Amino acid sequence: MATRDRRRDTPPPRTGTSEAETLRGFLDYLRTSVAAKVDGAPEPEVRTAAVRSGTNLLGLLNHLTYVERAIFLGEHVADWQATFSAAPEDSVAEVVARYRTAVESANAVLDGCTDLAAPLPRTQPGKPAPSVRWALAHMVEETGRHAGHADILRELIDGSTGR
């Protein structure tokens, strides 16, 4: 294990008073946390499976990029399992940048959503769009779950801890 990098643990956000501000605040907090776990992680360890399932740190962020684009932008994903692996030629910086771009695009969609009960304004043929509320709650759960995985994987790689 390399040197331990103990980052200051950032507490959850104090968001606005509305439901939308609270959900978006927690989602953005988790998005920032998970991207920070991957950013600067060393090769080849960032791609190395640390658990029997084959999960690796770079693959988690690659997967979350696809989830952001599917939920908020309506992009179709034919093979979800394949999203858990980044391409061999993709650098850590490229995967992190793609994730941040997907988040920016998702937030641009959310900026136009004023009614949490309304369906997301995205199209995916033959599949109804979820409500904005459902999408935000799901993404808090999805990103939070994988952020926890990323915490453990990054600590196993180089001892780095903290959100």
N, C-alpha and C positions, 0 to 999 in steps of 0.2 A: 504494500500500500504506500502511495506517495505521501507527501506532506498533507497534513490536515488543514483544510481551509474552513474555519468556523465563521461563516457569515452571520451577521446579526440577524436574528429571527424577526422578520417583519410581521407584525400582527395583522389580523384581518382588517379590511378597510372600514372606516366610518363613512357610510354612504349617505345619500340624501334620505328623505323621509318617504318617498314613494316606492311602491313595489318595483317598478321598472328600474329606478336608480339603485335600489338594493341588489336586485338580481344582476344588473350589468356591472355594478361595482365589484361584487364577489367574482363574477366571471372574469373580468379584466385582471383582478388580483391573481386568480389561479393561472390565467394565461401567462402573465408576466413571470410567475413563479416557475412554471414548467419550462418556459423558454430559457430562463436563467440557469436551470439545472443542466441543460444541454449545451448552452453557449460556452465555448472554451473547453469542453470535455476532450480528453486526449484520444487520438487514434492509436491503435485499432480498438481500444477498450470500449469506446462509445458504441461500437457495433457488436461487441462480444456479448453473447447471451450469458447472463449471470444466474439464470434460473432454468429449470428443466423445460419450461414451456418455450424457451427460445427468445423470450423478451429481452430486448436491448434498448439502451437509452435513446439512440438516434431513431430507432424504429418507432418508439412511442411518440416522438414529436412528429415524425412523418405521418403516422396514423392520425394524430389530432389535426393535422393540416387537412387531411381528407374529410374528417368529420366536420370541421368548420365549413368547408366548401359544400359538403352534401346538405347539411342542415340549413345553413343560411343562404346559400347560393343556388341550391337545387341541383348540384352536380351529381351525376350518377356514378356509383362505385360498383363495379362488377364483381370484385373479389376483395372483400374486406380484410381477409387474412393477409393478402399480399401487401396491404398498406402498412403492416407492421415491420417492413424492411425498407430501408432507403437503398437507392441504387448504389452500387460500388463506387461509381464515379462522383457521387454527391459528397461534397465536403460538409463538415459540421456547420460552417458559416452559411452555406447554401440552404441547408434544411431549415436552419433557424430563420433565415431571411424569408423563405417560402411560407413558413408558419406565420411570421409577423405580417406578411402581405395578406394571407388568408384572413387573419384577424382584422386587419384594416378594412378589407372588403366586407366582411361580416358586419363590422360596426357601421359601415356606411349604409348597409341595408337596415340595420336596427335603428339608425338615426331617423329614418323615415317612418318608423312604426310608433304610432301614438296609442294604439289600442292593444293591450296585451291579449285580449280575447280573439282578436282578428287573426286570420291565417297569415303566415309569412308571405310576403309578396315575391314568391319564387315559383318557378314552374318545373315540374318533373312529370313528363307524360305518364298518365295512368296512376298517379300517386297524389292524393290530396296533401296540401301543405299543412304542417302542424300549426297550432296557434303560437304566437310570439311567446306567450307565457310558458307553454310546454317546452318550446325550443330552448329558452333561457334556463329553465329548471333542469332540463336534460343536460345541457352543456356544462352547467355548474357541476352536476354529478359526474359526467364523463371526464371532464378536465380535472376535477378534484381527485377522482380515482386514479387516473394516470399520473397526476402530480405526485401522489403518494408512492406509486411504483418508481417514479423518477427519483424521488428522494432516496430511496433504498439503493437503487442502481448506481447513482452518482456516489453515494458514500462507499459502496463496494469498490468502485473504480479508483478513487483517489482520496477518500476520507472527507470530501467536501460535504458540509452540512448547512442547514439553514434555508429559509425561504427567500 
